Amino acid sequence: MTTAYQHLRTHFLKIAHLDHAMTFLNWDQMVMMPAHGIERRSQSIAELTGIRHELLNDDAMADWFAEARHSETEFADSASLREMHRQWQQATCVPADLLKAQIVAGSKCEHDWRTQREANDWQGFLKNFKEVVSLSREEAVCRQAADRERFATPYDALLDLHCAGDTQVLINKVFGELKSRLPALLQEIMETRKSREPISIVGDYALDAQKALSEQLMGILGFDFDAGRLDVSMHPFSTGVKGDLRITTRFSNTEFAEALLGTAHETGHSSYESGLPDAWNGLPVGEACNMSIHESQSLMFEKQIVMSRAFCQFFTPLLHKALPDTQRFDADVLWQAYTEVKPSYIRVEADEVTYPLHIMLRHDIESALINGEVEAAEIPDLWDEKMQAYLGLSTKDNYTNGCLQDIHWTDGAFGYFPSYTLGAVNGAQMFAAIKQQHPDWQTHFEAGDVGFVREWLRERVWEQGSLLDSQELMRSATGETSNAEYLLAHLEARYLRGEY
Amino acid sequence: MTTAYQHLRTHFLKIAHLDHAMTFLNWDQMVMMPAHGIERRSQSIAELTGIRHELLNDDAMADWFAEARHSETEFADSASLREMHRQWQQATCVPADLLKAQIVAGSKCEHDWRTQREANDWQGFLKNFKEVVSLSREEAVCRQAADRERFATPYDALLDLHCAGDTQVLINKVFGELKSRLPALLQEIMETRKSREPISIVGDYALDAQKALSEQLMGILGFDFDAGRLDVSMHPFSTGVKGDLRITTRFSNTEFAEALLGTAHETGHSSYESGLPDAWNGLPVGEACNMSIHESQSLMFEKQIVMSRAFCQFFTPLLHKALPDTQRFDADVLWQAYTEVKPSYIRVEADEVTYPLHIMLRHDIESALINGEVEAAEIPDLWDEKMQAYLGLSTKDNYTNGCLQDIHWTDGAFGYFPSYTLGAVNGAQMFAAIKQQHPDWQTHFEAGDVGFVREWLRERVWEQGSLLDSQELMRSATGETSNAEYLLAHLEARYLRGEY
């Protein structure tokens, strides 16, 4: 190893130690901190952010990269170098003044959005949002300029922040296939279900018992409570580091499924982190690949495992025991409740079939917006038009439940949305490969055994860290890059034919 | 303000922001973190400690102090400068090699002690401990040399780390008075209680109900749950910052008093922090004065307020309601249970009357040890001799319950013990002044009103931060420096005459 490469490693480990601190201070802030703690907490996190920024902008970095470039012949070392360089470039290629202007504009836009959304005030929002879009376009151009070889469009450069490896070209291929087939599939599903009685699993469910049941489910899914914990927070999330993974969820007195499936989802995210390669702990190449792969793991645990008929068979007796008010329905009703389908306005409430349509609408708009093909003012009309085309619903004049519903764009987080549906595609594709290798998968699920899924993922995904980019990883794990066919086949099997 | 003074302020605020991070990472480690989180947590805290160390050892500091010295004419600014200088000097006057050797020797000694204590293995312990003592003596000499004007003896320089303002001369005066009167007072108390029936408040107490009751007590004592929280941990402690104060306690199924009084104690510590001056947030002069004053606040809340007859009258109905198994005894029995006295071997289990005797024994030994007047090998004999003189108990050959019982000395924390009894003295002295100003104090306590105590303390202690040193503070608050007379009067009144 060259000295320059060693310097870079040491430097990035230092950054990881600061990130550790910020990770758990943020967790604490969301889960534990009393209201009046915010001022001094913010000051502390700002200080650590500043120190981290200084480290990444260290004058020596450029020289180290120049000296280390192509010096490492081992595949893993050169991947490590590549990932360090990517993070460094991302952190340093945008002028500080622009970043600062973005933080100011984004904070104001997000803050005002909280009331504007409720007030259906598109014009008010637009005033702030134009500035956010303008600055994000500037950012995207900057990022593209830093690496023209990798980024065909400005939007590609923003994608790289969340979905590195998944280009606009790849997304167009995958989403194109979905767009051409999913709306018709949705219609067909709705048609076959027209006469179905609505199902209700609403009841009276004790919060303590739900928490214990969630922990039981996590254990079944392979979560290690010596290396993580479950807590309650307003907005469920998962965070932490390998060895200390923190999942949060929230519970309702009348509804248990959302918390349970949410816990399964976050357990998927955590499982990925728990399997990352020890040898690269704290270095960029040791981190999870990208958000599209991350989401594939959470959706696999939620949609492919816990929502399957076979797992419902296994889990229902545990459910009956933990929440006695569920005893009036059986595994089949539970599965039917899990797999209800209904086109609706709100993305976060959408089911497995309609969810990708919400995402494609957003991706259509944000990619055109960032690449300068449409203007912010045109969004409501585009939204309405696409909602009608994809989901058969109009959002005309309904901004609250239309283009004002998501927080992502308010502070300029463009390029994130695609990861949700790429995750669903990747998850279905990996699970198809697992099923092929384990034709008896349903027998395992009926016995509460998911170990074979974990082992498959551990070897092909988790232990890979960021050695491969997302599409290389998909090819190495499943034999091909992301392919919408597997998600479509999954949806047809489950929702048209009721197969699993 | 001079530029140098401004630089110092900015620099110390930066340090405070790092301390904030470490405070809450440590809290998390004690209360929340799963077992496997320790490795990466330690690395993160080590990194922050290193950055903090670099900041304190910044080359510019000495120049700033030299330039700022005597430049500030406002009393508060010059106190601020003094406190910054004190912390800087403490952090930089000991050579790094010595500090490192101390960490190595201390860690080994503390680690081995955990088994040696149980095994009654004094000789094994002594082997490690000699090195700890030798390094601590070296440290004390170093610290004394850095400020000969302030430190009359090497031990005084270690006292300054925990009990700044309380010199060996002051302690000799206060402890001398206690030594000459407390053993006889103890005998007299035991004599009057010879025929008393033993009291038991053991029962069956639900943990949830105890936690809720602890929170209720904290609220009555003025704790603000928007600015802090109560959790459960193996070893009760309090930490945090103003605006976010974290108390922990532990609960037993059969015993409620320890947790309740422990909560009151930690609420005293937290109340002090909650009242520190906003204007000096994050600067050394804005911190609590020293451990002798800190302990006076916790002991005031525990011993003077919650253990008083009047408060027991108020609190017993709440206790009866929360823990039904307490309904078989009344407020008087509760008070009798709180105020039982029994000479015993173990400091942490000692009652209010015998506790100071445990401390004086330790202070006698540690001050002589650090000043080179006795050797580590002599400790068991000294311990036995003093236990017999102060408490009438022999610890001959009984190291487990004798000189091996405490963790403090194992890693070289000499100079801390006196703060416990100085705290009791200061607390009794302040409370005597409060009673003089509020002759109807018992009526207030019977109504659950402790606001007048908080207001007295807020103005004279909490809002003073470290503007005054501990003895200046005592004089300004009570008219005289620490005086054992008040603690002795309190013990006589409560334990001989049963007055409150």
Interface residues (C-beta under 8 A of the other chain):
Chain A: K14 H17 L18 H20 A21 F24 L25 D28 M32 M33 P34 A35 H36 G37 I38 E39 R40 R41 Q43 S44 I45 A46 E47 L48 I51 D224 F225 D226 A227 G228 R229 V241 K242 G243 D244 N281 G282
Chain B: K14 H17 L18 H20 A21 F24 L25 D28 M32 M33 P34 A35 H36 G37 I38 E39 R40 R41 Q43 S44 I45 A46 E47 L48 I51 D224 F225 D226 A227 G228 R229 G240 V241 K242 G243 D244 N281 G282
